[in-house]
Amino acid sequence: MSAQPNHDPSQQTDQIAEDSNGAPMNPEEDRYTSAVAANPQDFNSWAALVQLVDKSGDMDKIRKTYDGFLSEFPLCYLYWKRYADHELVRDREAAKQVYERGVAAVPHSIDLWTNYCTLVAEGAQASGAQVDEARSLFERGLRHVSLDFFVQPLWDRYLEFEMSLGNFPQASGLYLRIISTPQEQLPEYMTKYKRLLETRPLVELMTPEEAAQFDKERTERQVKEAGGNPDLPEGGSDEPSRPKNDAEIESEFKARVVIPAREAVHKTAMEEREKRRPLEAGINRRNYFHVKSMDENVLASWRKYLEFEEGEGHSDRIRNLYERSLVPCAHYTEFWVRFAAWLDRAPGSISAIRDLYTKATMVFLRKRPAIYLDWATMEEAHGYVNEARSLFQQVQTFAPEHVETIERFANFERRQGSVQNAIAVYEAALANPALAGDAKAFTFVSVLLARLIAFTQGSQGVSRARAVYEAATQFPLVKNLWSAYATFEASQAGPEGVGLAEGAEDRVKALYERGLAAVTGDDKHALLTEYAEFLADTGSSVSSFQAVQIQLRTEFPPKMFPGAAAAAASTAPDSANRKRPLDNNNEDLSLKLSRTGSDAAAAAAASAAYNSYYGGYGGYGAAGGGAAAAGAGGAGAGYSGYGGYGAYGAPAYGGYYGNQYAAYGYQQQQ
């Protein structure tokens, strides 16, 4: 398996630049056509263009426009119906082909299945030659949507179809299936079913098991009657009762066996219905696809419902709800990832998972790195190393500056046993102009590379790691670079691992001085605080410590930062903690990508969103990157554990492997 290339939406929009005769379009059509060609994800322009061509009567133009629109927004079921209606005016078979495409794109659309089945059923009723085709189509639709809570339109149409043919046994079987399933109109269906049970002959109503039971009882009764043992009347009279006629026997069996069995099934389904009604009410505010972002309360309702069904443990219902969720939540990575994780629990599920990820990346989450990275993780977990590598490489074709991809790709290569390949990933990224233009991204990747070298090459890698840090100082305004560089130098131990290496203190002090000469404002305040902590905890000169303390109080008196103390206290694990709180206002890249209007804009947004990973990645005594508690041991612990390779003596860079990784795909809109 290899990652599949994304289709080029411009191929569709290029086709509608002229009308079917090659004549130029009117100015309004031309404006909207140009808009969707420039940005194929511009829903409003597409909708306006479709509305214009609807009025044109030009089927070639209509087909090209609908094909273009639906290639970008295949979950818009109403447009599939409108497309089919255009074809139906001319050719019923062409309309059926459009519906086939529609139900393939939106298999959980009750409305689409109902309209499609209605079209075929009407043809069957008119000619009588398509009854089996219509029945087969109803069954196809129900395989997808029979567990939906509001499936009644399709059931109603199916019942109407069978009743119109006088097929009451089939209708009875449909009712039995309906009352067995939790759905909104369950009480109404039971009322209608009872009416059918009361008015139709028993033979039309029984299941095969009930028919067998009835035949057995009738045979036993006939044997008794033939042997002179008719039923005795109640009260023990010696005079035998009159044998019951067939109608009485059937009525008694219906009342004793058939109706109670239906009521028991209905009772169980009603209990399940009541469990789900409040959950359905939560998601019913948005159970359809739209390009607009979803309300967080509705997203929470979908999550809650999925948790409920997973707790109930019925795999068919769980799968159905996941597939339903991927209509309104199609642009939210977390639901695709969560569904894939659920599928992964079943043996032999790799094919289904790949199909799911392919659908996500080819249609709904094109050029969203997060979904590719989860896919790559799944492939690696199943032992498909080449497939995983291909997915990392694919992301780098459209988002070469995406820091999380760089980091995860390098760690992937390291897990395959090749530190050199991991180093090569970082080095290639640093050589890419797309990264070189972003100071924070470049310095962050530099720090990752330097720490990998130091961790894997020991004392032999010190000079090479130092060279990587030094090269990154071409961006002197990045405070976290100086913090990480100083942390690296402070981690160089003396003889037998005791104290600092010779000259380490002077190198650390020189780095802080260089950094303080470059940064300003809050960054300078933070770096100066780290410097003071280093000198207090590790330095050998009290006068140096005293000088920095005076500088700190002079340049940043408490009144200049009235909220600093409170903010620090709110993030500190105890009163002795001196770590500067992080800025948590940065957004995840995948979240920003989800808000862009086009794939091109999504890719361009990558360099602006990396602060979620490198907002703070090191610093002596300072928690960096967001998950300060994720690591263990700070610089002394080095690279192992991934959470603590930031602050000297304190867990610092949690970043992706801390809060970001724990929340990845489950707590963020993507």
C-alpha positions, -999 to 999 in steps of 0.1 A, spaced: 0 0 0 12 34 -8 -4 67 -1 -27 78 -29 -22 112 -46 -48 138 -41 -70 147 -70 -67 181 -86 -99 201 -81 -89 226 -107 -96 199 -133 -133 202 -126 -134 240 -125 -114 243 -157 -141 223 -175 -168 249 -167 -150 280 -179 -171 280 -211 -206 269 -219 -213 238 -239 -210 257 -272 -177 273 -263 -193 307 -259 -182 329 -230 -205 328 -199 -224 358 -186 -204 380 -162 -220 366 -131 -212 330 -140 -178 340 -150 -172 357 -117 -183 326 -97 -164 302 -120 -132 322 -115 -138 322 -77 -142 284 -75 -112 279 -98 -91 300 -75 -104 284 -43 -123 251 -49 -134 251 -12 -154 283 -17 -188 268 -9 -207 300 -13 -194 307 -48 -202 271 -58 -237 274 -44 -243 306 -64 -228 291 -95 -250 260 -92 -281 282 -88 -272 301 -120 -267 270 -141 -299 254 -127 -317 280 -147 -297 276 -179 -313 244 -191 -279 235 -206 -273 199 -194 -237 198 -203 -231 229 -182 -253 215 -154 -234 182 -154 -200 198 -153 -210 223 -126 -226 197 -103 -197 173 -109 -173 200 -99 -193 210 -68 -199 175 -56 -163 165 -60 -155 191 -33 -186 187 -12 -199 151 -17 -219 151 15 -244 177 3 -272 152 -3 -297 178 -15 -274 187 -45 -273 150 -55 -311 150 -56 -312 183 -76 -287 168 -100 -308 136 -103 -339 157 -109 -322 174 -138 -314 141 -154 -348 126 -146 -364 152 -169 -346 135 -198 -336 100 -188 -347 79 -158 -316 57 -161 -293 87 -160 -311 99 -128 -306 65 -112 -269 67 -121 -267 100 -103 -284 85 -73 -260 56 -73 -231 81 -71 -249 100 -44 -255 70 -21 -220 59 -26 -208 93 -14 -234 97 14 -244 61 23 -260 73 55 -284 98 40 -319 87 47 -334 114 24 -312 103 -5 -320 66 -1 -357 75 2 -357 96 -30 -338 70 -49 -360 41 -37 -391 61 -45 -379 66 -81 -373 29 -86 -405 19 -67 -426 41 -89 -411 25 -120 -418 -9 -106 -454 -1 -97 -460 13 -132 -445 -16 -151 -444 -45 -127 -411 -56 -141 -388 -39 -115 -403 -52 -82 -373 -72 -73 -350 -43 -82 -370 -20 -60 -371 -44 -30 -334 -50 -34 -327 -13 -33 -348 -7 -2 -328 -35 15 -295 -19 4 -306 14 19 -317 -2 51 -284 -19 55 -269 15 59 -296 35 78 -319 10 95 -303 18 129 -307 56 125 -331 71 150 -351 90 123 -352 64 96 -390 64 93 -392 80 58 -375 50 42 -395 25 62 -427 43 53 -419 43 16 -410 5 18 -442 -3 36 -462 17 12 -445 -1 -17 -453 -36 -3 -489 -27 7 -496 -13 -28 -486 -47 -42 -509 -65 -17 -479 -82 -2 -492 -83 34 -468 -110 47 -438 -89 35 -454 -59 52 -458 -78 84 -422 -88 83 -412 -52 78 -433 -41 108 -416 -67 129 -382 -55 120 -393 -19 126 -406 -24 161 -374 -43 170 -353 -12 165 -351 19 187 -363 49 167 -383 80 172 -416 68 157 -416 34 174 -450 39 193 -467 50 161 -454 20 142 -466 -4 169 -501 11 167 -502 6 130 -488 -29 133 -515 -39 158 -541 -27 134 -526 -50 107 -524 -79 132 -561 -75 140 -573 -73 104 -552 -97 84 -553 -136 85 -529 -153 108 -510 -170 79 -499 -136 67 -485 -126 101 -466 -155 115 -428 -159 115 -415 -193 103 -410 -204 139 -445 -194 148 -460 -211 118 -442 -243 128 -455 -240 164 -491 -234 151 -489 -264 128 -476 -286 156 -504 -275 180 -530 -280 152 -518 -315 146 -519 -324 183 -554 -310 185 -565 -331 155 -550 -362 170 -569 -356 202 -601 -351 184 -597 -382 163 -590 -403 194 -622 -392 211 -606 -368 235 -621 -335 227 -614 -307 251 -634 -307 283 -652 -275 292 -640 -254 322 -655 -265 355 -650 -302 349 -683 -311 332 -684 -346 318 -700 -332 286 -673 -324 260 -670 -289 246 -677 -280 210 -645 -283 189 -632 -249 178 -634 -239 142 -603 -227 123 -611 -191 128 -613 -195 165 -581 -215 167 -563 -188 146 -577 -160 167 -567 -178 199 -532 -184 187 -528 -148 175 -539 -135 209 -518 -161 229 -486 -162 209 -483 -137 181 -494 -104 196 -476 -110 230 -444 -118 211 -447 -85 192 -454 -66 224 -424 -81 241 -401 -71 212 -416 -36 212 -412 -32 249 -374 -40 247 -370 -16 218 -388 11 237 -364 7 266 -335 12 242 -353 41 226 -356 59 258 -319 56 265 -311 72 232 -337 99 230 -317 126 250 -285 117 231 -303 120 198 -317 154 209 -281 166 215 -268 157 180 -300 165 161 -291 202 162 -264 193 136 -268 159 121 -261 170 85 -230 183 67 -222 219 65 -190 239 58 -196 260 89 -179 251 121 -199 231 146 -210 244 180 -188 229 207 -219 216 225 -230 196 195 -195 182 192 -196 172 228 -230 155 222 -215 134 194 -186 124 217 -210 115 245 -232 95 222 -202 75 209 -190 68 244 -225 55 253 -227 31 223 -192 19 229 -202 12 265 -233 -7 253 -209 -29 232 -231 -36 202 -207 -34 173 -233 -28 146 -247 2 165 -212 15 173 -201 13 136 -234 29 125 -230 58 148 -194 64 138 -205 64 102 -233 88 110 -209 111 128 -186 114 98 -213 133 79 -217 164 101 -182 160 116 -164 152 83 -139 181 87 -130 171 123 -100 149 124 -108 135 159 -138 115 147 -119 99 118 -91 90 142 -114 77 168 -133 55 144 -100 41 131 -89 34 166 -122 15 172 -118 -5 140 -82 -13 150 -95 -33 179 -109 -60 156 -85 -85 141 -79 -82 104 -91 -47 103 -62 -31 84 -81 -29 51 -111 -12 66 -88 13 84 -70 21 52 -102 27 34 -113 50 61 -81 70 61 -81 71 23 -115 86 23 -105 112 48 -73 123 31 -87 122 -5 -119 141 2 -125 157 35 -91 164 51 -69 170 21 -36 186 32 -43 183 69 -11 168 83 -27 155 115 -47 128 97 -17 115 77 4 113 109 -22 92 126 -24 70 96 14 66 96 13 56 132 -13 30 126 8 16 96 39 14 118 21 -2 146 10 -30 122 45 -34 109 40 -17 76 71 5 78 74 15 41 37 25 41 43 47 71 74 63 57 55 71 25 28 89 44 54 111 62 69 119 29 36 127 14 29 154 41 63 169 33 52 174 -3 25 199 7 36 211 42 75 208 43 76 233 72 52 214 94 72 209 126 52 180 140 56 160 109 94 166 109 96 156 146 75 125 142 92 114 110 126 116 127 114 97 157 98 71 133 132 66 117 149 64 151 125 36 161 134 17 130 170 16 144 186 43 122 197 73 142 214 85 110 181 85 91 165 104 119 193 130 118 189 132 81 152 141 84 161 170 107 190 181 85 169 180 53 142 201 71 168 227 82 180 229 46 145 235 32 138 272 24 103 267 37 116 262 72 146 286 70 122 315 67 105 308 100 127 317 130 108 298 156 104 267 134 140 266 124 153 271 159 129 245 173 140 218 148 176 228 155 171 221 192 155 187 184 185 178 162 210 189 187 194 169 215 191 138 193 228 141 185 238 146 222 215 118 234 227 92 209 263 101 205 273 109 240 305 128 246 314 124 209 284 143 199 289 173 221 308 194 196 285 184 168 254 194 189 271 226 199 276 234 162 239 229 155 229 252 183 254 278 172 241 277 136 206 284 150 218 316 167 214 333 133 179 339 147 189 356 180 155 369 188 141 335 198 143 334 235 138 296 238 168 289 216 190 306 242 173 287 270 178 254 253 214 262 243 222 272 279 205 240 292 227 219 269 259 235 281 248 233 318 242 195 313 278 188 305 290 170 336 324 171 352 347 142 360 328 111 370 296 129 364 300 152 393 294 190 389 299 209 357 325 202 331 354 225 329 345 258 314 307 250 313 298 277 337 315 303 317 299 290 285 264 291 301 270 327 313 282 338 279 251 323 263 227 341 286 246 373 280 243 369 243 206 361 245 199 390 268 216 414 244 192 402 217 157 396 232 134 422 247 102 425 268 87 394 283 113 372 267 141 392 283 124 391 316 120 353 314 156 347 302 170 370 329 150 350 355 164 318 342 199 332 343 195 343 380 182 308 389 212 292 372 236 314 391 218 308 424 216 270 420 248 262 401 270 292 398 303 296 417 303 334 420 279 352 444 288 386 429 276 374 395 244 362 410 240 395 429 246 415 397 219 397 378 195 400 406 200 438 407 196 439 369 164 419 372 149 442 398 160 473 380 148 465 345 117 446 356 104 459 389 73 441 403 50 470 394 57 465 357 44 430 359 14 431 383 1 398 370 33 379 369 34 367 405 -2 355 403 3 338 370 33 320 383 15 309 414 -14 295 394 8 273 374 33 262 400 29 228 416 39 242 450 49 275 465 86 268 459 82 265 422 99 294 403 91 284 368 77 311 345 43 302 332 39 294 296 19 313 270 -10 290 263 -26 311 237 -11 293 207 -33 272 186 -26 238 172 -16 237 135 -44 213 126 -69 236 142 -57 265 122 -57 244 90 -93 234 97 -103 270 95 -88 278 62 -109 281 31 -88 261 8 -61 235 6 -36 261 -6 -44 284 23 -42 254 47 -7 246 36 3 282 37 -10 285 73 15 259 86 44 282 93 22 305 113 9 278 137 39 260 151 39 277 185 18 249 198 49 228 196 78 252 201 61 279 222 86 270 249 112 242 244 137 245 271 153 268 296 171 265 328 144 261 354 117 271 330 89 249 318 87 249 280 63 236 254 32 231 273 34 199 293 58 207 321 50 176 340 54 152 312 91 147 313 114 133 338 148 146 348 154 176 326 187 179 309 203 154 332 178 128 319 186 140 284 165 128 255 151 97 270 115 100 280 110 130 256 91 150 282 120 163 301 146 173 276 142 210 282 149 227 315 180 221 335 170 200 365 133 203 357 109 186 332 105 212 305 96 204 269 65 184 270 51 197 238 36 171 214 47 142 236 29 158 266 -3 177 264 -4 179 226 0 141 221 -24 132 248 -50 154 233 -42 146 197 -73 137 178 -97 137 207 -97 172 222 -92 195 194 -111 205 163 -91 193 133 
